[in-house]
Amino acid sequence: MKSKLTDGIDRRTFVKTAAGTLAASAVTSLSAQVQASGQNSRRRTPNVILMICDDLGSGDLHCYGSSLKTPNLDRMANEGARFTHFNTAHPICSASRAALLTGRYSSRTHTQGAYGPSSKQGTDLDEKTLADILKTAGYKSMAIGKWHLGYPPPYLPTNRGFDSYYGVPWSVDMAPLPLLRDTTVIEENADREMLTPHYTGEAVKFIDSSASASSPFFLYLAFSYPHDPPTGSPRFRGHSGLGRQGDAIEEIDWSVGEILDAVHRNGLDADTLIFFTSDHGPWFQGCPGPRRGRKSTGFEGGVRIPFLARWTGAIAAGRVVDEWGSNLDVVPTVTSICGAEPSPNPLDGLDISALLTGRGDRLNRRTVLYFAVSPDQQVLECARKGNWKLRISQRTGEIYINDWLGGSCEPERHYFLPHPELYNLELDPAESYDAAVDYPEKIKEIERDIEALIPTFPQNVQKTYAEMKANPGSHFTPAAAATRPGDLEAPNWIYIPPWRQDVSGIG
């Protein structure tokens, strides 16, 4: 069950009602506008294909600067839109996917960081997925690939709005790895080398069988790679010349080509909205671009992801979007475009259809929150407003890589920072320069936004925030370093500058 807000059901009812009213007024069906403008589309609402990779970095595709060969994804970017500033809502697997499919922070849906073979729960059952939402508009749907939102039957895709499912319940580094058809295990331990081609075959079959149907379709294709341990099928072994990580990514590119070809072969280019993205930044290998951090961190290397969108006739070819986007935006955007009934739960994302089509190039986005990897994602770590990112807390231990042999999987604590760090992501995408000393008013502005947003979250988020705020870390922790406990005494040889000794504010 969800935790209730401290001031009771009135606030929850108000927020939900207000969000529902706003969402309903925003549903103007972009596809109807496209049809009215004379574009060649047989359907009033488009098919939707949403592809997501596991641990693919923002610098892993050729169209984002990589040396890897990804011609099909380059083609998708050339024929549609490429976002240069797109973030996940969370830097770890299950939490990110829950946000993508619900349009809500995973801390609201009580989603764990990464469900495994021993997990007994999943994303809250009263949450509506994108498949649930599109069902209200008559869509037939299928989920293929890595699910990772709960393994007990009530949490599997066919009980979360999807009509059918083929895939695995968790990541390729977990064992055993059962392969499921709907809720039935068809292989006790899937052949990991053949996952991408098997997913691709199922996806093409679904597109071919749905092409002549009277109802539109929704295909959710969640690749299992390039998550560690990365691999490709024997056909792609050595394909990249850059090892198995590169091979896995180039095989995913091949798969995207098969999907695009199936759409074209069935005459559905103008009828199909296609997205391609990742769940978060790369883990051990892979490229986060010129950014600090990796998977499981709140640094941009952990949360910046590629995002491509193609819809022939509606999205201009070669469009480059520099405005900030989030995977929280997919649900409200698709809901609006497809004219579906909005989720009854208040959403945290925005309708970005105007960015996709060029009808607008700016969004009025409120402050965005970054939650850290924690049992229910209840720890707030950063907040971003426009190009400014404020880091208010940091954990102890390894802050770059989530490694079960040590580092961030060892017992840790998050501490509130006595001196919050401020980064200008436009001038400093690598978060290399803490500009807090120069912009105290910007810090206060974002802090006020945080204080206004925290009461809208479940009680565990509010409680953790209050506890951290009352227990700041050591005032001599360097900016962007793993936090030193507040009661830690400095050795007698260390120099502490006055502005780190002063915990009352920025000096």
Residue, then its C-alpha position, 0 to 999 in steps of 0.5 A: m500500500k502507498s504511504k499517505l501524506t502527513d496532512g491526510i487525504d485532502r492534499r492527495t485528493f486535491v493534487k490528483t484531481a488537479a493533475g487529472t484536470l490539467a492532463a485532460s485539458a492537454v489531450t488535443s490529439l496531435s495525431a488528429q492535427v496531423q491528419a487534418s493537415g493532410q499528412n498521409s495517415r490511415r489511422r486517427t491515432p498512431n501505433v507506438i513502439l517504445m524501445i529501451c536499452d539496459d545501461l546504454g550510455s549517452g555517448d554509446l551511439h554514433c549519432y551521439g559521437s561514438s565510434l561504434k557503428t550504429p547506422n540504423l539508429d543514425r538513420m532513425a535520428n536522421e529521419g526524426a528527432r534527436f534530443t541532446h539533453f535527455n535524462t532518466a528519472h532514476p539511475i538504476c534499473s527497476a526504478s527507472r523503468a517504473a518512472l518511464l511506464t508510469g510518468r511518476y517518480s519511482s519514490r511515489t510508486h515504492t519501486q525498489g532499485a533492482y528486483g531480483p530472484s528473491s524479490k516478493q514485490g514490485t511496483d505498486l499495483d494501483e499504478k497505471t502503466l502506459a499499457d493500461i492507459l493506451k488500452t482506454a484508446g483501444y490499443k493492443s499491446m505487447a511487452i518484450g524483453k527485460w521487465h524488472l518491475g516484479y516477478p510474482p504474477p500480479y506484477l508481470p506485464t499481462n497483469r499490468g495492461f499488456d495483452s502478451y509478454y515474452g521476456v525475462p523478469w530481471s537483469v542478465d547478471m542475475a541467476p537463474l534467468p527464466l524466459l517467460r511467455d506471458t506468465t509461463v516459464i518456457e525456459e528455466n535459464a534463457d540463452r543469454e547470447m540469443l536474447t537480442p535476436h529472440y526479442t527481435g523475432e518476437a517484435v517483428k512477428f507482433i508488428d506483422s500480425s498487427a499491421s492489418a488490424s483495425s486497432p492501433f498497437f503498442l510495442y514495448l521492447a526492452f533490450s537486456y543489453p549492454h548490461d554487464p556481462p555484455t554479449g551478442s549472438p555468435r553472428f555479432r561476435g567480434h563485429s565491433g572490434l571493441g569487445r563484447q560491449g561494442d558487439a552488444i550495442e551493434e547488435i541492438d542497432w541491427s535489431v532497431g533496423e529490423i524493427l524499422d524495416a518491419v514498420h516500412r514493409n507493412g506501410l506503417d511509417a506514417d502511422t507509427l511513433i517510435f522511441f528509442t532510449s536507455d534506462h540510465g547511464p553505463w555501468f563498468q564499460g560504455c560511454p557516458g559522454p563528457r560527463r561525470g559519474r556512471k550508473s547508480t549516481g546522481f551525476e549526469g553520467g548516470v542520468r543522461i541518456p540518448f533519446l530518439a523519436r521518429w514519426t514520418g510526416a509528424i516529426a521533421a527529419g533531422r530535428v535536433v532538440d536541445e531543451w531538457g527532456s525526461n523519461l517521465d515525459v513519455v507517458p503524458t506525451v503519448t497519452s496526449i498524442c493518442g487521445a487516451e484517458p490520462s492516468p488517475n495518478p498525478l504525473d511528474g512529467l510533461d507533454i513534450s509533443a510540441l518539442l517533437t513536432g517543432r511547434g515549440d522549443r521551450l518547456n515550462r518545467r518546474t524543478v526536477l528532483y534526483f533520488a539516490v539508489s535506496p530501498d524505496q528510492q526515498v533519498l533526495e540527492c539533487a534538484r535541477k532547475g533549468n541549467w542549474k543543478l543543486r546537489i544537497s546530499q551525498r553518500t559515503g563510499e564509492i560514488y561512481i560505480n555500483d559494484w556488488l564486490g564492494g563500494s556502493c553495495e556496502p553499508e552506507r549512509h547519505y548525509f545532507l551537505p552543509h554546503p550544497e553544491l551548484y553546477n551550471l550544466e550548460l557551461d559545465p556538463a561534467e559537473s567539474y566546478d562547484a559554483a555555489v559561492d557565486y550564486p547564493e540566491k540561486i541556491k535559495e531559490i531551488e531550496r525553496d522549490i525542494e521544500a515545496l515539493i517534498p510534502t507531495f511525496p510519501q511519508n518515507v521520503q519526507k521522513t528521510y529528508a528531515e532526518m538527513k537535514a538534521n544530520p549533515g555530513s562533515h563540513f570539510t568534505p570536498a565538493a563532489a566527494a563521498t560524504r564524510p560523516g558529520d562527527l568525523e574529526a579532521p586529522n591534525w595535519i589537514y588544512i580546512p579553509p574557513w569557508r568549509q569550517d563555516v557551516s552557517g552558509i556559503g562564505 
